[in-house]
Amino acid sequence: MDILLDKRMQNMVKDYSLTEEMVEDLVCFFTIFSDGTRLKILSALSISEMCVNDISKLLLLNQTTVSHQLRLLKNLNAVKAKRQGKVVFYSLKGEVLNEVILKGVEFLGY
């Protein structure tokens, strides 16, 4: 079957479509939001920076689970860590992550 779009629209689709690199980077970015535990942690960190112990207690999660997810989030460049003595405090790397979560909540009608 032939393409039904006119040439102008075909060219626009070609010109404005995502590159393979962009697609790979976006898949990696959206991986940040693909786990419930990570979403809970991100939501909490959007309110305040916290240490693993506080996150664990406030969200009723195992400390090992929290540490694992924070390590993953750090590797994905989503959170930053700041050491104060023996305690490491985590915070969001940027407001964009919280905005994406809020847009998702809005999209779902909550």
Number of C-alpha atoms within 10 A of each C-alpha: 3 4 7 8 10 8 10 9 11 12 12 10 12 11 10 8 11 12 11 9 9 11 12 11 12 12 11 12 15 11 13 19 17 10 10 10 16 20 17 15 24 24 16 18 20 18 11 13 18 19 19 21 17 14 21 18 11 11 13 10 17 14 15 12 14 21 16 13 18 23 16 15 21 17 11 13 14 20 20 18 18 13 10 8 6 6 13 15 18 22 22 24 16 13 10 11 21 18 12 13 16 14 12 12 11 10 9 8 7 7
